Amino acid sequence: MVAETVEESGKLDVLINNAANYSCNNADVPDMDLDNWYDALTVSVSGTRLCAREAMKVMIPRKSGVLANVSSVAGISGHPTESPTASPSGASSASASCWPLKLANTTSG
């Protein structure tokens, strides 16, 4: 996805991560299917991380770029049936809070 964008436009200015998998949304923890849980984590956490990794490979050498993550408020607040949403959202938000620290020293002019 990143390589195609750079090939077509010559650069990548912004990455907006908005990945989610709600295959086990609204499931109570005792009833949650483990395969669905792993799918939600893979898409929401690993997918976001992998897209950011590829974007950084392009942005850092250019010393320019913006990474933005969209995640659920469930990642910072509790609800009885939101564990499948809260956990990946919280993990993605925590990862995203680290990325500006990495990029600050490499993308500022």
N, C-alpha and C positions, 0 to 999 in steps of 0.2 A: 504494500500500500504506500509506504513512504517512498520507496524507490520509484514506483510508477509516478507519483506526484512530482518528484524531483526531475524525472526524465521528461515529463510533459511540460512542466512550468519552469524548470531550471532552478527551483529553490523550494524550501518549505519554511513558511513564516510562522504558522500556528498549528498546533495539534490540539484538538479537543477530544479528550477521552470521555466517552459516554456509553461505556459498555456495561451491560447487565444481563443476568440470566435469572428469570423469576420462576424457574421450573419447580421450586419448592417453596415459593412465597406463600405466606399465611399458613404454613405447616407448623404444628406444634412440635417442639423438639423431640419428644418421645416417638412421634409418628413420622418424622422426617426420613425420607428415603436417602440413604447414604450416597448413592450414585448421583442423585439430583443435587445434593449438597456439594459434592466435589465438582460437578459441572458449574454450579453457581460461583464457586471459588475460582475455578479455572478461567472462566470468562471475565468475571469482574475484577479479580486481582491480577492474575497472570496476564490476561489480555491487555489490561491497562499498562502494566509494567513493560511488556514486550513492545507495545506501540511507542511508549516513551523512550525506551532504549534506542529504537531505530531512529526516532526523531532527533534525539540528542546527538547521534552520530553525524547528522547533517547540520544541526544547529551550532554545535560547539566549534567546528572549524570556521564557520561563517561569523562567529561571535554575534549571533542574532537569532531570535526565536522566542516563542511563547508556548508553554505547555499549560493547558487548562484541563482540570478534571471536573466532571459532573458526578456527584454521588448523592445518595439519599441522606436526609437528615436522620434517618434511622441509625446511621453510623455513630451518632453522638447522643442519641436519646433512646430510651427503652420502650418497648411495646411487647406484649405477650406473644404475638405471632410474627414479629419482625426479625427474629434472629437470622433467618436466611438472607435477609437484606442488610441487616445491621453489621454483621461480621465482615462481609466483603467491602461494604461502604467504608467502614472504619479503617480497614486495612489499606484501601486505596487512598483515603484521605491522609493517612499517616505517611504513606510512601510519597505522595504528592507534596507533603510539607518539606520533605528532604530535597526534592529536585531543585527548587530555587537556590538552595545553598550550594549545590553543585554548579548550577548554571551561572550564578552571580559572578563567580571568578573567571568565567570563560566566555560569557556573551556580552559583557559590558565593554563599551568602546574605550 
